[in-house]
């Protein structure tokens, strides 16, 4: 996967289409990721002992194919490429403006 924790992404498909946010968790084996404040679900927890029942809201994972990485320089959703630097490090690069991702 070319998306990492802390990246800004824009949703391109599904119920949250057009919204953007920051990635909080990545699950590479399942090819899914969690974006903060998007795809919010509610879980109802029953009363246990002396505690009351409650509703808990959480952000559910997206399929990675439904989001695109947002370039920090050109602020557009973009595909990414990989380039090897002179010191041998491989970095992600914006396909539109050729800017390196942090």
QUIHU-V125508 format. One record per helix or strand of 3 or more residues. SS is the DSSP state (h for helix, s for strand). FROM is the first residue (numbers start at 1). TO is the last residue. If there is no record, write none. Layout:
# QUIHU-V125508
ss=<SS & SS>
from=<FROM & FROM>
to=<TO & TO>
This chain:
# QUIHU-V125508
ss=<s & s & s & s & s & h & s & s & s>
from=<8 & 20 & 32 & 40 & 54 & 64 & 67 & 80 & 90>
to=<11 & 27 & 35 & 45 & 59 & 66 & 70 & 84 & 94>
